[in-house]
């Protein structure tokens, strides 16, 4: 399959989506921040010195989704109609699980916005508790669902 962000000479280009029809589009993504059990407990108990880690990370993820075109050079600015970011402490991991969903009606998909939402939320979790645990890892960031447009529906395997 040819890569759409390169021209015949191999130069980076922004894809022309002008002739594509506007359709309802959705993307979901997920990721985790793996940390020490004590750090997960700190977040779950609301004892982080910088405040409510999950609430701040949720807002950061939403803001990140809305600013994706400013961060990723070849992304189209899209009229995002809905962004949800859910975070939950998972003591079995141990860490924080993050899921995002982004919706729009447009000519191109919102996968990058969903991925950005998860990544910015994960970075915010790291930032807010890094004093307690510098060994945290951000892992497993991936698209889990994409629907709308010519390429149709994609659902990740478990």
C-alpha positions in Angstrom: 0.0 0.0 0.0 1.5 3.4 -0.9 2.1 5.9 1.8 -0.2 8.9 1.3 2.0 11.5 3.0 4.8 11.4 0.3 4.8 12.6 -3.3 6.3 10.8 -6.3 9.7 12.2 -5.3 9.5 11.1 -1.7 8.8 14.5 -0.2 6.4 14.9 2.7 3.0 16.4 1.6 -0.3 17.1 3.2 -2.9 14.8 1.7 -5.6 16.7 -0.3 -9.0 15.6 1.3 -11.0 18.3 -0.5 -12.9 15.8 -2.8 -13.7 13.4 0.0 -17.3 13.5 1.4 -17.9 14.5 4.9 -18.9 11.5 7.0 -19.3 10.8 10.7 -16.0 9.6 12.1 -14.9 8.1 15.4 -11.6 6.8 16.8 -10.7 5.2 20.1 -7.3 4.7 21.6 -5.8 3.4 24.7 -2.6 3.3 26.7 -1.2 2.7 30.2 1.2 4.3 32.6 3.0 1.6 34.5 4.3 2.6 37.9 5.2 1.3 41.4 2.3 0.1 43.5 2.9 2.9 46.0 2.6 5.5 43.2 -0.7 4.0 42.0 -2.0 4.1 45.6 -0.9 7.8 45.9 -3.0 8.6 42.9 -6.0 6.5 43.9 -6.0 8.0 47.4 -5.7 11.6 46.1 -2.5 12.2 48.0 -0.4 13.5 45.0 1.2 16.9 46.0 0.2 18.5 42.7 -3.5 17.7 43.1 -6.1 15.4 41.4 -3.9 13.5 38.9 -6.7 11.9 37.0 -8.8 15.0 36.7 -5.9 17.1 35.4 -4.7 14.4 33.0 -8.3 14.1 31.7 -8.4 17.8 30.9 -4.9 17.7 29.4 -5.9 14.8 27.1 -9.0 16.7 25.9 -6.8 19.7 25.2 -4.3 17.6 23.4 -6.9 16.1 21.1 -8.1 19.6 20.1 -4.5 20.7 19.4 -3.3 17.7 17.4 -2.9 19.6 14.1 -0.6 22.0 15.9 1.6 19.2 17.1 1.7 16.7 14.1 2.9 18.6 11.0 0.8 16.8 8.3 -2.5 16.4 10.3 -5.5 18.4 9.1 -7.2 20.7 11.6 -10.5 19.1 12.3 -13.8 20.3 13.8 -13.7 17.9 16.8 -17.2 17.4 18.0 -16.6 15.2 21.0 -13.6 14.1 23.1 -13.8 11.8 26.1 -10.8 10.7 28.1 -11.2 8.1 30.8 -8.5 7.3 33.3 -8.6 4.6 36.0 -6.1 3.4 38.5 -5.5 -0.3 38.0 -3.7 -1.8 41.1 -3.1 -5.1 39.2 -1.1 -3.3 36.5 0.0 -1.4 38.7 -0.7 2.0 37.1 -3.2 4.0 35.2 -5.2 2.9 32.3 -6.2 5.5 29.8 -8.9 5.4 27.0 -9.9 8.2 24.7 -12.7 8.6 22.1 -12.8 11.4 19.5 -15.7 12.2 17.1 -16.1 14.5 14.2 -17.9 14.9 10.9 -15.3 15.5 8.3 -13.2 14.4 5.4 -10.5 12.6 7.3 -10.3 10.4 10.4 -9.6 11.3 14.0 -7.1 8.5 14.9 -4.3 11.0 15.5 -6.5 13.0 17.8 -7.4 9.9 19.9 -3.8 8.9 20.1 -2.7 12.4 21.1 -5.4 12.5 23.8 -4.1 9.3 25.3 -0.4 10.3 25.0 -0.9 13.8 26.5 -3.0 12.3 29.4 -0.2 9.8 30.0 2.5 12.4 30.0 0.4 14.5 32.4 0.2 11.5 34.8 3.9 11.1 34.6 4.5 14.9 35.2 2.3 15.0 38.2 3.8 12.1 40.1 7.4 12.0 38.7 8.8 13.2 42.1 7.4 9.9 43.6 8.4 7.5 40.8 10.8 8.4 38.0 10.8 4.8 36.7 7.2 5.0 35.3 6.7 3.8 31.7 4.1 4.8 29.1 3.2 1.7 27.2 0.7 0.2 24.8 -0.6 3.4 23.1 -2.7 2.2 20.1 -5.8 2.8 18.1 -8.5 0.3 19.2 -11.3 1.5 17.0 -11.7 3.6 13.9 -14.9 4.0 11.9 -16.2 6.2 9.1 -14.9 7.2 5.7 -13.8 5.1 2.7 -11.6 2.7 4.6 -14.5 1.6 6.8 -14.3 0.1 10.3 -11.2 -1.1 12.1 -11.2 -2.8 15.5 -8.0 -3.9 17.2 -7.7 -7.5 18.2 -7.6 -8.0 22.0 
